[in-house]
Each structure stands twice: as structure tokens, then as C-alpha cells.
């Protein structure tokens, strides 16, 4: 197996440890996607609230004051969860669950494999690639 030092399993590290760290990394990737969706929720909800405000003003200009007032009172600027706008949800997620996940994943890598990332994937790449075949290079700076 030809691997670069950054992705070489340290001496004495067993297969199950590399697999476990691979699973944790895979879970972190899912959490990164979930975090992205939270930011999407934040952006889309903010856009919707601003657009709603425009629609409410248009209702008011069209003479539908009572309905406009009801929208404005009950929905414009409303919390999406009790006491929270979406920015507060994102901040709580980042500072709590996400931050803890990132910290523990790094701690596991630092403790078990000298902080190296993607060992499982690196070894999988070596097993699956066709050495010497164009498009199957070991890394970008490899001979073509």
C-alpha cells in the first residue's frame, strides 16, 4: 500500500480502531449536512419573514387593513420556536451539539491516530484504485 504520511495508519493501530474512527467521521459528515440544513432554514425563514412583511404592506395599501394588522400582529417577526428566532437555534446548535461533536471527534483522532483524518477512506482508496491507471492516481502530485 502506498499512502502519504498524512493518511498513513500509525504503528500499532488496529483495523477496528480505524473502522470506528471512520464511522465517527461519517457521522460527523451527516452532522455537517444537518448543520447546513439549519443554516438553510435560517436563511429561508428570514427571507420568508421579510417577504411576508412586504405582502402585509401590500395588503394594507390595497385597503385590507384589518387582515394586514392580523398578519403583522400574529406572524411577522414571530418566534419560530418558543423564545427563538432561527439565528438563536443555529447558535445553540453550533455551541452545543455541533461543537461537542467536533471536539470529541478531534479528541478521538488526536488520542488514537496522531490526529490523522480519513484513514479508513485512504485505505479504502488504496484497495479500490487500479495502480498505474490514469484517473486512479494516489494523490494529485503523483506521476500521471
PLY file of the C-alpha trace (Angstrom):
ply
format ascii 1.0
element vertex 144
property float x
property float y
property float z
element edge 143
property int vertex1
property int vertex2
end_header
0.00 0.00 0.00
1.32 3.41 -0.97
-0.02 6.22 1.17
1.14 9.69 2.04
2.25 10.26 5.66
-0.81 12.35 6.50
-3.02 9.36 5.71
-0.80 6.51 6.93
-2.06 4.50 9.86
0.28 4.89 12.84
2.09 1.75 14.00
0.07 -0.42 16.34
-3.37 0.89 15.36
-5.77 -1.98 14.70
-8.42 -2.31 11.99
-11.35 -1.91 14.36
-10.00 1.42 15.65
-9.64 2.72 12.08
-13.16 1.48 11.29
-14.56 3.11 14.43
-12.96 6.44 13.59
-14.27 6.05 10.03
-17.80 5.60 11.38
-17.44 8.63 13.64
-16.15 10.66 10.69
-19.10 9.50 8.60
-21.47 10.56 11.37
-19.75 13.96 11.53
-20.27 14.36 7.80
-24.01 13.79 8.36
-23.97 16.39 11.15
-22.26 18.86 8.80
-25.12 18.34 6.33
-27.69 18.77 9.12
-25.95 21.99 10.15
-26.13 23.19 6.56
-29.85 22.49 6.54
-30.23 24.50 9.75
-28.49 27.43 8.07
-30.79 26.94 5.07
-33.78 27.03 7.43
-32.37 30.21 8.95
-31.91 31.90 5.55
-35.19 30.75 4.03
-37.23 31.62 7.13
-35.65 35.09 7.29
-36.38 35.65 3.61
-39.95 34.47 4.10
-40.47 36.84 7.03
-39.18 39.81 5.03
-41.30 38.85 2.02
-44.31 38.37 4.28
-43.75 41.88 5.60
-43.85 43.17 2.03
-47.09 41.26 1.38
-48.63 42.67 4.55
-47.75 46.21 3.48
-49.28 45.50 0.06
-52.48 44.24 1.73
-52.56 47.43 3.78
-52.04 49.62 0.68
-54.83 47.70 -1.06
-57.16 48.68 1.76
-57.21 45.37 3.67
-56.03 46.96 6.90
-57.73 44.56 9.31
-56.23 41.47 7.63
-52.83 43.18 7.33
-52.91 44.04 11.02
-53.74 40.43 11.90
-50.80 39.09 9.86
-48.50 41.70 11.35
-49.63 41.03 14.90
-49.64 37.23 14.72
-46.94 36.27 12.23
-44.47 38.98 11.14
-41.38 38.68 13.34
-42.83 35.72 15.23
-40.54 33.28 17.04
-40.25 30.00 15.11
-39.73 28.10 18.38
-40.62 29.33 21.85
-38.46 32.39 22.51
-36.26 31.78 19.48
-35.71 33.13 16.03
-33.73 30.89 13.71
-30.39 32.62 14.44
-30.80 31.56 18.07
-31.48 27.96 17.03
-28.35 27.95 14.85
-26.23 29.44 17.64
-27.50 26.95 20.23
-26.87 24.03 17.85
-23.37 25.29 17.00
-22.39 25.93 20.62
-23.96 22.73 21.95
-24.37 19.56 19.94
-22.24 20.51 16.93
-19.39 21.94 18.99
-19.34 18.91 21.26
-19.37 16.54 18.28
-16.45 18.33 16.59
-14.44 18.44 19.84
-14.91 14.75 20.64
-14.22 13.60 17.08
-10.92 15.54 17.09
-10.05 14.25 20.56
-10.56 10.66 19.37
-8.30 11.20 16.34
-5.66 13.00 18.41
-5.68 10.26 21.04
-5.79 7.24 18.76
-4.16 8.09 15.41
-1.98 11.18 15.92
-4.82 13.43 14.70
-4.83 11.91 11.23
-8.05 12.25 9.26
-9.78 9.90 6.84
-7.57 6.87 7.45
-10.42 4.49 6.66
-11.14 6.24 3.36
-7.45 6.47 2.46
-7.03 2.73 2.95
-10.24 2.07 1.00
-8.90 4.19 -1.86
-5.71 2.14 -1.95
-7.72 -1.09 -2.03
-10.06 0.11 -4.78
-7.84 2.07 -7.16
-6.02 0.49 -10.09
-2.37 1.38 -9.61
-0.76 2.82 -12.71
-4.12 3.53 -14.37
-4.87 7.10 -15.43
-7.58 8.56 -13.21
-6.51 6.29 -10.33
-3.52 8.32 -9.10
-2.56 8.03 -5.45
-2.77 11.81 -4.91
-2.78 14.97 -7.04
1.02 15.28 -7.12
1.55 11.67 -8.23
3.12 10.77 -11.56
0.47 10.56 -14.27
0 1
1 2
2 3
3 4
4 5
5 6
6 7
7 8
8 9
9 10
10 11
11 12
12 13
13 14
14 15
15 16
16 17
17 18
18 19
19 20
20 21
21 22
22 23
23 24
24 25
25 26
26 27
27 28
28 29
29 30
30 31
31 32
32 33
33 34
34 35
35 36
36 37
37 38
38 39
39 40
40 41
41 42
42 43
43 44
44 45
45 46
46 47
47 48
48 49
49 50
50 51
51 52
52 53
53 54
54 55
55 56
56 57
57 58
58 59
59 60
60 61
61 62
62 63
63 64
64 65
65 66
66 67
67 68
68 69
69 70
70 71
71 72
72 73
73 74
74 75
75 76
76 77
77 78
78 79
79 80
80 81
81 82
82 83
83 84
84 85
85 86
86 87
87 88
88 89
89 90
90 91
91 92
92 93
93 94
94 95
95 96
96 97
97 98
98 99
99 100
100 101
101 102
102 103
103 104
104 105
105 106
106 107
107 108
108 109
109 110
110 111
111 112
112 113
113 114
114 115
115 116
116 117
117 118
118 119
119 120
120 121
121 122
122 123
123 124
124 125
125 126
126 127
127 128
128 129
129 130
130 131
131 132
132 133
133 134
134 135
135 136
136 137
137 138
138 139
139 140
140 141
141 142
142 143
